[in-house]
Amino acid sequence: MNKFKKKKLEYSHTRWGDIVKVEIRDKNRNIIYRNKFNINDKKAILSFLEVLENYSGFSVTEIMSERLKLGEWW
């Protein structure tokens, strides 16, 4: 198991227009991931979702399929 999954993580984001700044911190408030990307860039969003899957331990596709089955998004 990844050592980052064992730690408590903190997530923050800030948005200025189309630019999003994302930071993921561990329980000691050390930054373990930092990125800025354009919200209109599809490749940047996909790479960010891959990073979230790595640090969170769950799959984004599984969550989306569960939500679609339950009808909570539409």
Long-range contacts (C-beta under 8 A, 24 or more apart in sequence): 2-54, 2-55, 2-57, 4-32, 4-55, 5-55, 5-56, 5-57, 9-55, 9-56, 15-39, 22-48, 24-51, 24-55
